[in-house]
């Protein structure tokens, strides 16, 4: 059962008060806006109105791990009124007045071994688990065990390492921000670094079949001919907030930096993020994997 949530102020941001070990990200209003901006960006990435991108029955059981503000779960419940939709998140930031077939378990860490319940799921949705998940191989095994035969997991992750096709970003403010944040998050036990090859290996080892992987480059600043692209605009808004929300807790708690030092890192990284003369992009990774009927064999 979810616990009653107590929020605490840490470094000027509202954070989890459940004392979940190593979880360093905020869940205040700024973070909720950031999550909603990011959700809108990801909706446009595939140029599709679909909410679920794997085979599924319209009356299925769908679970959203790390549901955030609950937008995806609510929209799925509205689109599929005969379905059962459950969102799980460490923060109680979901709105009231949801569709009658939409439910939330929050605050609850979805890595809890009991979170998936006893009834099997048709689709497990997981987005932006990097920075939250402690043990990916174990999580994938639990997801596999709770899916129906022929059920699917759909996962979206962002590789936050800044990249450019025309110049090296080593030593730039964004690169320094990423490297320091990556080190701090790794030390906390909830790494943000993402490796597609490793992810696919873990999915195979958990028993999944029909594994597919898609990479999509998303420009950060308005340097390309598609600068008005809807996804890029939403993502730029989200990333402006990510730069602060992702690093403040880790850098202050793990590396004991002062507020002034952290804000200097944030300020310089944001300046680069807004500079179209430094063309930068990030990579979105989309995974789809099926639990085949007949087990792992």
N, C-alpha and C positions, 0 to 999 in steps of 0.2 A: 504494500500500500504506500502511496506517496506520503511524505512527511509534511508537516506544516512548515512553510518556508519563512525564514527570517532573513531579511536583507540587511547588509552592512555596508557602510561607506568605507571604501578603500581607495586612497590616492585620488579622491575627488570623483569616483565612479561608484555606482550602486552595484554591489556584487552579491553572489550567492552566499547565504548565511548558513548553509547546511554543513559546512566544513567538509565538502567533498575534496578529497586529497588531490592537490595539484591543480585543481580547476581555477584558472586565473583570469577568466574573461568576464566582463560586466554583463548586466542584463537590464540596464536603465533605459530611459526613453530614447537616448541617442543610439544605443545599441539596437533597440527595437526598430528604429527608423532604418538603421544600417541593414538589418536583416530583411526588411521589406524592400529596400532598394535592390539588394542582391537578388531577392526572389524575382522581382520584375525583370532584372537583367537576364536571369537564367531562363525565364519563360520565353524570351525572344531569341535565345541562342540558336535553337533548332528551327526557328521560323515555323512553329507548329502550335496549334491550339490545344494539342493533347496534353493532358495532365499526367498521364501514365504512359510510358513509352515501351512497355513490355506487354505481351498478351495477358489478358485478364478478363474474368467474367464481370458483367455489370452489377451483379449482386454479390460480389466477392468480399473478402475480408482484407482490408488494407491497413498497414501500420506505418506511421511516419516517425522515424527515429531522429531526435533532435529537431522537433517540429517548430521551434521558435515561437513566433506569434500565432502559428496555427493556420496561416493563410492556405497552404496547400491542402491540408486536411479538410478545411471548410469547403474549399472549392470542389474537391473530389466528392464530398458528401452531397453537395448541391447537384452536381452533375449525375451522380449515381445514387438516387434516393433509396434503392433497394440494397445498397452496400452497407457494410459496417466499417467505419473509419475511426482509427485510434491514433492520437498524437501523443508522443512521450517527450518530455523535456525537463531539463534540470531547473528551469525557471517557470514560475506560474505567471506567464505573461500573455496567455491566450484570452480572447474576448468572451464575454457571456453571450447568451442568445444564439448559440450555434444551431445548425440543423439537428433534428432529433436523432439522426443516425451518426452523429459525429461526437466523439468523446475525447477527453484529454486526461492523461496521468501526469500531473506535475504538482510539485517538484519531484522528479525521479530521475536518477541516472540510468540511462537505458543500457548501461553495461551491467546493471544488476542482473544476476542470473535468473531472477524470477520475473523480469519485466515483460517477457513475451507471452506469458500466460500458458494455458494448456491447449486451447483450441488452435488449430493450424491456420496459417495466413496464406493468402493467395499472392500477395505482393508485399515485400518489405522495401520501403523507400528510405534512403539514407543520403543526406546532403550535408556537406561541409563538416564531416566528422573529424577532420584534422584539427588538432588543438584540443580535442575532447577525449578521443579514444586512447586508452592506455595499451590495450593488447588487441591488435587487429586480428591475428589468427584465431584467437579465442572468440571474438565477436562474430566472425564469419561462421565458425562452427555452430554457434548458438543460433544464428540466423538460419543456417541450413537445416538444423534439427527441428525448427518450428515451422518451416514452410510445408505446404501441402506438396504431394508429388506433382511435378510439373509446375510448381510455383516459381516465382522470380524474385530476385533482388535487383533493384535499380539504384545505383550509387553515383552521385555527382561530387567531385572534389575539385578544388582549385589549387594549383601549384603556385604558391605565392612568390616564388623566385622571379624577380624581374628579368626580362630578356629583351634583346633587340637584335634585329637582323642585320643592322648596318654598323654597329659599334659595340665595343665592350662596355659593360656597365660596372665592371669591377671598380670599387673605390667610390662610386657615386653614392649620394645620400640614400637612395632607395635600396641599393645593394647593401650598404652598411646597416640600414634598418632591418632588412630581411635577415642578414647573417646574425645579428645580435639577438633579434627576436627568436630566430630558429634555435639558437644555442640555449636561450633561457627556457623556451618551451620544452626542449629535449631534456633539460635538467629537471623540469617539473614532472616529467613522466608522461606528458601529453604532447607529443611532437607535432609540429605543423608541416614538416618536410614531407613531400609526397613522391613516391616512386611507382610509376605505372607497372613496370616489370614485376616488382615485388608484390604489388596488389593482386595482379593476375595469378601469381604463384600461390598466394595465400588463398584465393578463391578456389583454385584447383585442389589444393591440399584439403580444403574444407569439404570437398565433394561436389562442387558445382561443375556443370557442363555447359556447353553452348555459350561460353564466355566471350563477350564482345567488348571492345574498347575503342572509344572515339576521342580524339583530341581536337579541341577548338581553340584557336588563338583569339584572344579578346584584347583589343587595343585599350591602353589605359588612358592616354592623353590624345587630344584631337590632332593627330599628325597624319592620319590616313585619309583617303578620298571618301571613306564612309564615316566621316566624323559625326554625322548626324544620325547614324544608325542607332536605333532605339536601345538595343542591348548595350552598346558602348556608353551611351549617355547614362543609363541607369547604373552601369557598373562603375563609371567614374564617380558618381555620387556615393555609391557604397564604399568604394575603395578609399575615398577621402576620409571617411570615418574609420575604416579598418585600420589605417595607419596608426591612429591613436589607440583604439580599443584593444587591438591585439598586442600592443607592446607595453602599455603602462604598467599593468600588474606584473608581468614577467620580468621586465627590466628593473623595476623597483624592488620586488620581493626577492628575486633570484640573484640579481647582480648588485642590489643595494644602491642603485643610482639615485641621485636626488631628483626632485621634481623639475628643477631647472635643466638638468642634464637630459632628462627624458623629453621634455618639451622642445629642447633644441634639436634632438634627433627627429621628432615628429615634424617640426616646422620645416626643416631642410628637406625631409622626404616628401612632404606635401608640395613644396615648391617644385621639386623635380616632377612630381606626379602631374602637375598642371602645365608643365613646360612642353609645348609641342615640338621644340627643337631637339628633344631627347626622346626619340620614338621608342616606346616601351610597350610590351604586351605580356600578358599572363596566359597560362594554359588551363583550360577547363578539361577535366577528364570525366568521361561518362562510361560507366561499366554496367553491363547487363549480364546476368548469369542465372542459369536455371537449375533447379533441383529436379533431376530426371527421375521419372517413375522407375522404381526398382532399386533405388539406393545408390550407394557410392561406387558400385562395381563397374 
